[in-house]
Amino acid sequence: MLAVLLLGTGCLMSLAAQDVVRKSEKMRPVWLSDKTPRTTNATFHYRVVEAVGKTLDEARHNCLLVLSEDVERTWKVSGQGTQDIRSEQVNGNISEQSVFTYHYDVAGEEVSVTTTRYDEYWECRSYPDGMRYHCYMLFGVADTAQPDFDRLSFTRKYGARGLWRSMIIPGWGQMYKGSTVKGLCILGGEVLLATGIIVTESQRSSYVKKMKEQPQHLQTYNTKADNWSNARNVCIGAAAALYVYNLVDALVANGRKRAVTQKKVYFSLQPSVGDCNGIGLALNF
């Protein structure tokens, strides 16, 4: 099928890629680098698709073709059917959360499957024969005729999720948010400073001991002990400052874009009988 050929071509191109020239954002989103969100009901499932094109629009369209394979597998649509992809657009442009309906004509009967696009990430890479766009999309694919798609919002803020990790292990919060290099630098810096504290304290203690054992060199050993004490204090101060920076950065710095499932809000009107008859508005979360 065309979708299989597109995937195979994408894999071969990725092996020959030379460099990433541009990307839609600095870090890959969590749904691509880690895992997709969890569905709150069984009427649909999440699906990540990837495709390649000479232009971004071509790569996006190829993603829809790749998605069709998952739709056919989920709904057990015969390959004999003809496919028609219809999209919902805003002002001529694909909206942030577009709805795509796949229509299949199977033995004269139309089978319609609804999908919704939640998010997109792309990279423009250079190849010997020109530029190629690698597009990745997060979709919700209906498993029933009337799917109840989750409402997702996306944020780069992590709040306490990164903070408590960095409180336990410096740099862990940064790595959790996707800034692996920064997190490793913080962790490595704390390890080096902790080692410096141990070494300088050991040297200071050694000279204090020599001061007692060799009083004739009291002044010399006392000066060296003071120097190692100062070095130890510098290491302690630097370690404390780095730890504080680690906490602040883990709390306020942006990380990889992650999905947040929004609670559904339901309104209902109910008759109210009592001191004041009328209609009551009920708001359920």
C-alpha positions, -999 to +999 in steps of 0.1 A: +000+000+000+010+036-005+012+041+033+038+013+036+059+027+008+058+062+024+070+047+057+098+027+040+109+058+021+110+078+053+132+052+070+157+052+041+158+090+041+164+092+078+195+070+074+209+094+048+200+126+066+228+151+071+215+178+093+184+192+109+181+227+094+149+239+111+123+224+135+089+236+147+102+239+183+134+234+202+125+201+219+104+172+207+070+170+225+065+144+252+039+125+230+067+119+205+097+115+226+081+095+255+045+083+253+011+093+241-016+106+266-040+081+282-075+081+270-103+087+294-128+064+276-128+035+252-144+052+222-111+062+206-073+057+208-043+079+202-020+074+172+013+090+163+021+090+125+052+101+107+057+110+070+082+128+048+076+153+020+095+179-001+072+206+014+055+208+048+021+206+032+031+175+013+044+159+045+012+168+063-009+152+036+013+121+036+006+118+074-031+116+065-023+088+041-003+069+067-031+073+092-055+057+068-037+024+073-044+025+110-080+034+103-084+005+079-069-019+105-090-006+133-123-007+114-113-038+093-121-019+061-115-039+030-086-028+008-110-030-021-127+002-010-120+037-023-109+063+001-119+099+004-104+122+031-124+152+041-110+178+065-124+206+086-106+238+080-107+274+094-102+303+070-086+280+044-060+267+069-059+235+089-070+244+124-050+235+155-074+206+163-087+196+128-113+169+123-107+145+094-133+121+083-122+091+062-150+078+039-147+044+024-169+031-004-170-007+002-193-027-020-215+003-026-218+011+011-201+041+027-181+036+059-171+068+077-145+071+104-137+103+123-103+113+135-090+145+151-056+160+150-043+172+184-007+183+177+021+185+152+059+186+152+082+188+122+118+189+113+134+201+080+165+181+072+191+185+045+199+157+021+223+156-009+194+160-032+177+188-013+155+195+018+129+171+032+103+178+059+097+151+085+063+156+100+049+139+131+013+142+141-007+131+171-042+119+162-072+106+180-088+078+160-124+067+166-131+031+177-168+036+177-193+053+154-198+081+180-164+088+196-160+110+227-126+125+220-107+139+250-100+177+251-063+182+253-043+214+260-006+216+257+019+233+280+056+236+285+053+242+323+059+214+348+057+232+381+062+208+411+068+178+388+103+191+380+109+207+414+105+177+436+127+156+414+155+182+415+151+184+452+160+147+455+186+146+428+200+178+413+195+179+375+168+152+376+140+177+371+158+192+340+162+158+325+126+149+332+115+181+313+137+172+283+168+193+290+191+163+293+224+182+287+215+209+313+205+183+338+237+163+334+258+195+337+240+203+370+244+168+383+280+166+372+287+200+388+273+190+421+293+157+421+325+176+413+318+202+440+310+175+466+342+158+457+360+191+461+345+195+496+356+161+506+392+166+493+397+201+507+383+190+541+406+160+541+436+182+534+426+208+560+422+180+586+456+166+576+474+199+582+456+204+615+468+170+626+504+179+615+502+211+636+497+190+667+524+165+657+550+189+645+546+222+665+579+235+651+561+240+618+530+254+634+528+286+614+534+269+580+508+242+586+483+267+600+486+288+568+480+257+546+451+246+568+435+280+564+440+279+526+423+245+523+396+257+546+389+286+523+389+263+493+364+240+511+342+270+519+342+281+482+332+246+472+304+246+498+291+280+486+293+270+450+275+237+456+247+256+475+244+282+448+242+255+421+216+236+441+194+267+445+197+275+407+188+238+400+156+242+421+146+276+405+153+263+370+134+231+376+104+251+387+102+280+362+120+269+330+100+255+301+104+219+291+091+197+264+055+203+253+032+179+272-005+172+269-029+179+297-064+163+295-090+188+303-120+178+324-153+179+306-179+203+318-216+194+316-245+218+320-280+207+328-313+225+336-334+210+363-367+222+378-364+236+413-393+232+438-392+249+473-393+284+487-386+296+452-399+276+423-380+278+390-353+261+370-319+253+384-286+252+364-264+223+374-227+224+365-209+190+366-171+185+362 
